[in-house]
Amino acid sequence: MKRAWWVVGYLMVMWFVISFVTNIIGPLMPEIIKDFGLSLALAGFLPFAFFVAYGVASIPAGMLVERIGAKRTMALALALNLCGAAAFAAFPSYLMVTAGLFVIGVGMAMLQVVINPMMRTAGGEEHFAFFSVMGQLVFGLASFVSPLAFSALMTRAAKAPGEALFSLAPRAMPWVSFYWLFAALFLAALVLTLLMRIPEVELKEDERAGGWATHRELLSQPMVWLFFLGIAAYVATEQSLANWMSQFLATYHHVSPLGEGAAVVGRFWGLMAVGCAVGLVLLKLFDSRKVLCGATLLAMGALLVTLYGERETAILGFAMMGFFLSVMFSIVFSLALNSVPRHHGAFSGILCSGILGGALGPLAVGALGDQVGLRSAMLLILGTLAYLFFIGVWARPLIANATLGKAEQRPVPAEEMA
């Protein structure tokens, strides 16, 4: 299809919605631990419930797009998100919150399965890394706003607990009101999706999700598994930091989760947005693999300084981790899709399944943290970062990212397959 820039714009709005909701779990974690009396391991099951849905739903979602189309799939996903947020807000018990997060996770998985191949087609294969990082920029901006909105809401709840919004939540848990706001956000996004004349993007044969035979073909290739693990490693890294940094600062540096703790999480996502802006420039100057290797090395060094530094060093370090992580997901995803000549839709579903790393990472850190302490447990993140560096070393994409002065792409060898 012709380049559809307004479709790209619509997809950026969807990225904002996904991010605004997804990354509030971190600032909420200390409050949920306190109000439900949870251990670190039980608290780790909350992001686990959300992100394990990606492993369950991503591949079937890719097939669903083939059957009912992109617009209907996106509408169904937003409807599931609406139901999950409403259930979370209406019945705020540990089990219902866990179930609600799982339902929201299923909806988010469906959205991402639609968005990524649609972005590649609407914006152009050679610009996919660029637009993916731009999506991360929007993602980071929304994640920056989300904790600030949470902090403002909690401040307002303390001053005016009788307001209509807070009356819908238990008086002892005003943070539950946030999920009524999320339900309203999902409803607005659903109405927008239904009212907009979103054309069905004409996917090429290699963009289609395919059936089980296609997935078996892909899953027989070691490279597919290596990139799948790369996505899992990145999301495990990102969510382990996002979900535990506020608790870490409260435990070791006595930082208030509702005040400075939430602000640190916001700065983490804010600097991720800044890093994406810098990354857009770097990807026009350098091969994406070199950018990935450099970012992972800087992140590993920053993590050690953050975990063992003083209070102010830790506060600054967690924020800087967002800057260094900013381009990693987009580069790994684009390297993966640009490393196969066909079946990009099916491969996208497999890669999105790797987002279940966001379930395993925080859970592993929480479970280990109960045994050895949160600081030592967060050293697990060094391992996931090392794997991302490994991807930057061995990846051999068929289509490299377009840089200034590059005249042509490397042709696809005939013997390579999806």
C-alpha positions in Angstrom: 0.0 0.0 0.0 1.0 3.6 -0.3 2.6 5.2 2.7 -0.2 6.1 5.0 1.2 8.7 7.4 -2.2 9.4 9.1 -2.4 5.7 10.0 1.0 6.0 11.6 -0.4 9.0 13.6 -3.4 6.9 14.8 -1.1 4.1 15.9 1.0 6.6 17.9 -2.2 7.5 19.8 -2.7 3.8 20.5 0.9 3.6 21.8 0.1 6.4 24.2 -3.0 4.6 25.6 -1.1 1.3 26.0 1.8 3.0 27.8 -0.3 5.2 30.1 -2.1 2.2 31.5 0.7 -0.4 31.4 3.4 1.4 33.4 1.3 2.6 36.4 1.9 -0.8 38.1 5.3 0.3 39.3 4.2 3.4 41.2 1.3 1.4 42.6 3.4 -1.5 43.8 4.3 -0.1 47.3 0.7 0.9 48.0 -0.6 -2.5 46.9 2.0 -4.3 49.0 0.9 -2.2 52.0 -2.9 -2.4 51.5 -3.1 -6.1 50.7 -0.2 -7.1 53.1 1.8 -8.8 50.4 5.2 -10.4 50.3 7.6 -9.3 47.5 6.9 -12.6 45.7 3.1 -12.2 45.9 3.4 -8.6 44.7 5.5 -9.9 41.8 2.4 -11.9 40.6 0.7 -8.6 39.7 2.9 -7.7 36.8 3.2 -11.5 36.1 -0.6 -11.7 35.5 -0.5 -8.7 33.2 2.5 -9.8 31.1 1.9 -13.5 31.0 -1.2 -12.6 28.9 1.1 -11.6 26.1 2.4 -15.2 26.0 -1.1 -16.6 25.9 -2.8 -14.2 23.5 -0.2 -12.9 21.0 -0.1 -15.7 18.5 -3.9 -16.3 18.5 -4.4 -12.5 18.2 -2.3 -12.6 15.0 -4.6 -15.2 13.6 -7.7 -13.3 14.7 -6.5 -10.3 12.7 -6.6 -12.5 9.6 -10.2 -13.5 10.3 -11.9 -10.3 11.4 -9.5 -7.5 10.3 -7.4 -5.0 12.1 -10.1 -2.5 13.1 -12.4 -5.1 14.7 -9.5 -6.7 16.5 -8.5 -3.4 17.9 -12.1 -2.7 19.0 -12.3 -6.1 20.7 -9.0 -5.5 22.4 -10.1 -2.1 23.8 -13.4 -3.7 24.9 -11.5 -6.3 26.9 -9.3 -3.5 28.4 -12.5 -1.7 29.4 -13.9 -4.8 31.1 -10.6 -5.6 32.9 -10.2 -2.0 34.3 -13.8 -1.8 35.4 -13.6 -5.2 37.2 -10.3 -4.1 38.9 -11.9 -0.8 40.1 -15.3 -2.3 41.1 -13.9 -5.3 43.1 -10.5 -4.3 44.5 -9.4 -7.6 46.1 -6.0 -9.2 45.4 -7.5 -12.0 43.3 -9.8 -9.7 41.3 -6.9 -7.2 40.8 -4.8 -10.1 39.5 -7.6 -11.3 37.2 -8.3 -7.7 36.0 -4.7 -7.2 35.1 -4.7 -10.4 33.1 -7.7 -9.4 31.1 -6.1 -6.0 30.4 -2.9 -7.8 29.4 -4.8 -9.9 26.8 -6.2 -6.7 25.3 -2.8 -5.0 25.2 -1.3 -8.1 23.5 -4.0 -7.9 20.8 -3.3 -4.2 20.2 0.4 -4.7 19.9 0.1 -7.6 17.5 -2.0 -5.3 15.2 0.1 -2.2 15.6 3.6 -3.5 14.8 3.1 -5.1 11.3 0.6 -2.2 10.5 3.4 0.3 11.4 5.9 -1.5 9.2 3.5 -1.5 6.2 2.1 2.0 6.6 5.4 3.7 7.2 7.7 1.5 5.0 10.0 -1.4 5.8 13.2 0.7 5.5 11.8 3.2 8.0 10.4 0.7 10.4 13.3 1.1 13.0 12.8 4.9 12.9 9.0 4.7 13.4 9.4 2.0 16.0 11.6 4.3 18.0 9.2 7.1 17.5 6.5 4.8 19.0 8.8 4.3 21.9 9.1 8.1 22.2 5.3 8.4 22.5 5.4 5.3 24.9 7.9 7.0 27.1 6.0 10.3 27.2 2.8 8.6 28.2 4.7 6.6 30.9 6.2 9.9 32.1 2.8 11.5 32.5 1.2 8.4 34.1 3.1 8.4 37.5 2.7 12.2 37.7 -1.1 11.8 37.2 -1.0 9.1 39.9 0.8 11.4 42.3 -1.6 14.3 41.6 -4.6 12.0 42.1 -3.3 10.8 45.4 -2.6 14.3 46.6 -6.1 15.3 45.5 -7.6 12.3 47.3 -5.9 13.3 50.6 -7.3 16.8 50.3 -10.8 16.0 49.0 -11.7 12.4 49.8 -15.4 13.0 49.4 -15.2 13.9 45.7 -17.3 11.8 43.3 -14.4 9.9 41.8 -12.9 8.9 45.1 -16.3 7.9 46.5 -16.2 5.0 44.0 -13.1 3.6 45.7 -12.6 2.2 49.2 -11.6 5.1 51.5 -8.4 3.2 52.5 -7.4 2.6 48.9 -7.9 5.8 46.9 -5.5 4.5 44.3 -8.3 2.3 43.0 -9.9 5.4 41.5 -7.1 5.4 38.9 -8.7 2.3 37.3 -12.0 4.1 36.9 -10.1 6.7 34.9 -8.5 3.9 32.9 -11.9 2.5 32.1 -13.0 5.9 30.9 -9.8 6.2 28.8 -10.5 2.8 27.2 -14.1 3.7 26.5 -12.9 6.9 24.7 -10.4 5.0 22.7 -13.0 2.4 21.7 -15.4 5.0 20.6 -12.7 6.7 18.6 -11.7 3.5 16.9 -15.3 2.7 16.0 -16.0 6.1 14.6 -12.8 6.6 12.6 -12.7 5.4 9.1 -9.6 3.2 9.5 -8.9 1.5 6.2 -7.9 -2.2 6.4 -4.2 -2.1 5.6 -3.5 -4.3 2.6 -0.9 -6.6 4.0 1.4 -8.4 1.6 1.4 -12.2 1.8 4.6 -12.0 4.0 2.8 -9.6 6.4 0.0 -12.0 7.2 -0.2 -13.9 10.4 -0.7 -17.3 8.8 -1.8 -20.5 10.4 -0.2 -23.1 12.6 1.9 -24.5 9.7 3.5 -21.0 9.3 4.2 -20.8 13.0 5.7 -24.3 13.0 8.0 -23.3 10.1 9.1 -20.2 12.0 9.6 -21.9 15.3 11.8 -24.5 13.7 14.4 -21.8 13.1 16.9 -21.1 16.0 17.1 -17.4 15.0 13.4 -17.0 15.7 13.9 -18.3 19.2 16.9 -16.1 19.8 14.9 -13.0 18.8 12.0 -14.2 20.9 14.3 -14.4 23.9 15.6 -11.0 23.1 12.2 -9.4 23.4 11.6 -11.4 26.6 15.0 -10.1 27.9 14.2 -6.5 27.1 10.7 -6.5 28.7 12.0 -8.4 31.8 14.7 -5.6 32.1 12.3 -2.8 31.7 9.5 -4.1 33.9 11.9 -5.3 36.7 13.2 -1.7 36.9 9.8 0.0 36.5 8.0 -2.2 39.0 10.7 -2.4 41.7 12.5 0.9 41.7 10.0 2.7 43.9 10.1 -0.2 46.4 13.9 -0.2 46.2 14.1 3.5 47.0 11.6 3.2 49.8 13.4 0.2 51.3 17.0 1.4 51.1 16.7 5.2 50.9 13.4 5.9 52.7 11.9 7.7 49.6 8.1 8.2 49.8 6.3 6.1 47.1 3.5 8.6 46.7 5.9 11.6 46.3 9.5 11.3 45.2 9.1 7.6 44.4 6.4 8.2 41.8 8.4 11.1 40.5 11.5 8.9 39.9 9.3 6.4 38.0 8.0 9.3 35.9 11.6 10.5 35.2 12.6 7.0 34.2 9.9 7.0 31.5 10.5 10.7 30.7 14.2 10.1 30.0 13.2 7.1 28.0 11.3 9.5 25.8 14.3 11.8 25.6 16.5 8.8 24.8 14.1 7.8 21.9 14.5 11.3 20.5 18.3 10.9 20.6 17.9 7.4 19.2 16.1 8.7 16.2 19.2 10.8 15.3 21.6 7.9 16.1 19.7 5.5 13.9 20.1 7.9 10.9 23.9 8.0 11.6 24.8 4.5 12.7 23.9 0.8 12.2 21.2 -0.1 14.7 23.3 -3.0 16.0 26.0 -0.7 17.1 23.5 1.6 18.8 22.1 -1.5 20.6 25.5 -2.7 21.8 26.5 0.8 23.1 23.2 1.3 24.9 23.4 -2.1 26.7 26.9 -1.5 27.9 26.0 1.9 29.3 22.9 0.5 31.0 24.9 -2.3 32.7 27.3 0.2 34.1 24.5 2.6 35.2 22.7 -0.3 37.0 25.6 -1.2 39.2 26.1 2.5 40.2 22.4 2.8 40.9 22.1 -0.2 43.1 25.2 0.5 45.2 25.3 4.3 45.2 23.9 6.8 47.7 20.4 8.1 47.8 20.8 10.9 45.2 22.9 8.6 43.0 20.2 5.9 43.0 17.5 8.5 42.2 19.5 9.8 39.3 20.6 6.4 38.2 17.1 4.9 37.9 16.1 7.8 35.7 19.2 7.4 33.5 18.4 3.7 33.1 15.3 4.8 31.1 17.5 6.8 28.8 19.8 3.9 28.1 16.9 1.4 27.6 15.0 3.7 25.3 15.9 2.3 21.9 16.4 -1.4 22.8 12.9 -2.8 22.2 12.5 -1.1 18.9 15.9 -2.1 17.6 15.5 -5.8 18.6 12.0 -5.9 17.1 13.0 -4.3 13.8 16.2 -6.4 13.6 14.0 -9.5 14.0 11.4 -8.6 11.4 14.0 -7.4 9.0 15.9 -10.7 9.3 13.3 -12.8 7.6 12.0 -12.4 4.0 8.4 -13.5 4.7 5.9 -14.4 7.4 6.3 -11.0 9.2 2.8 -11.1 10.6 3.3 -14.5 12.2 6.8 -13.5 13.4 5.3 -10.4 15.0 2.9 -12.5 17.0 5.7 -14.7 18.2 7.8 -11.7 19.2 4.9 -10.1 21.0 4.6 -13.4 23.0 8.1 -12.6 24.2 6.6 -9.7 26.1 5.8 -12.3 28.8 9.3 -11.5 29.9 7.6 -8.7 31.7 5.8 -11.4 33.8 8.9 -13.4 34.6 11.4 -10.6 35.3 9.5 -8.8 38.2 8.4 -12.2 39.6 11.9 -13.6 39.7 13.2 -10.4 41.3 10.5 -10.4 43.9 10.9 -14.1 44.8 14.6 -13.8 45.0 14.3 -10.5 46.9 12.4 -12.3 49.7 15.5 -14.5 50.1 18.5 -12.3 49.6 17.2 -8.7 49.6 15.9 -6.6 46.7 19.3 -5.0 46.0 21.0 -8.3 45.3 17.9 -9.7 43.4 18.0 -6.8 41.0 21.4 -7.9 39.8 19.5 -10.4 37.7 18.9 -7.5 35.3 22.6 -7.7 34.4 22.0 -11.0 32.7 19.1 -9.8 30.6 21.1 -6.8 29.5 24.1 -9.0 28.6 21.8 -11.1 26.3 20.6 -7.9 24.5 24.3 -7.0 23.9 24.7 -10.5 22.4 21.9 -9.8 19.9 23.7 -6.7 18.7 26.8 -8.8 18.0 25.3 -11.7 16.1 22.2 -10.2 14.3 22.5 -10.2 10.5 19.3 -8.4 9.2 18.4 -8.8 5.5 17.3 -5.1 5.5 19.5 -2.8 7.5 18.2 0.4 8.9 18.4 3.4 6.5 21.2 5.8 7.4 22.2 9.0 5.8 24.3 8.4 2.7 23.3 4.7 2.4 22.5 4.0 -1.2 21.0 0.5 -1.1 20.1 -2.4 1.0 21.8 -5.8 1.1 19.9 -8.2 -1.1 18.2 -11.2 0.5 20.2 -14.4 0.0 18.1 -17.0 -1.8 19.0 -19.7 0.7 17.7 -17.8 3.7 14.1 -18.4 4.8 11.6 -17.1 7.4 
